[in-house]
Amino acid sequence: MEFIIAEDYEGMSRAAADVVGSVMQDDPACVLGLATGSTPIGMYACLAEDAASGTVSFADVTTFNLDEYVGLPGTHDQSYRYFMDQNLFDKVDIDKARTNLPDGCAADLEAMCDAYETKIEDAGGIDIQVLGIGHNGHIGFNEPCEDFPVATHPVDLTESTIQANSRLFDDVADVPRRAVTMGIGTIMKARKVLVVANGEGKADIVSEAFTGPVVPEVPASVLQLHPDVTVVLDAAAAAKLDVA
Ligand code: F6R
């Protein structure tokens, strides 16, 4: 596990974009696994700048997002499809036909999840998976539980995640109670993983996940078992991390 500690959010965003950019430069037809949330917004802005300057190109890139709410169509301004369009896809030279998110409006969610796994495999697997981390250690919407969930699956959101995400909705009652997420197994199959976290609110979980025991009660802790993980933090999120 490699740690890159930047001074602030801007530095974290630039460093994270450089990690993704270097994968894109090595293989312009790479497969990116992407995350939503507040943390990677700056990284996506940096990648959009890099695409505009010609440092990277999304022309031949394929993307798979980690997760999507159940019941929100892509036109809903809190759907993760909408988020990705706003923060990245509409700003870069990507072919939208090659951008994939789980379909939270599918009539048969289980079948959609199986098809999503197959589509990732058919694309050759994920070259780099970007992850944020929840305050409870969730990655994607894999919440603390008794066993690591393996494949893409529907999930009931915990109260703490509903509360955390309610900041983006008019009312907490509007936050969907269910989502679809890649499983821990899907994430662990990515050839490289990039975790981004910023702010003092993430300092405890960053330390617990990356220096504590590997347990499904802290889903991100499983990343300690992955052979190629880069964690990019700002100084505040790294404050409680005790690594050499
Ligand atoms: C987003 C996702 C979530 C977030 C996590 C952190 O696609 O899967 O696991 O990465 O909730 O969210 P922020 O970045 O808003 O703190």
Residues whose N, C-alpha, C, O or C-beta is under 5 A from the ligand:
A	BS01	F6R	A35 T36 G37 S38 T39 P40 L66 D67 L131 G132 I133 G134 H138 I139 G140 F141
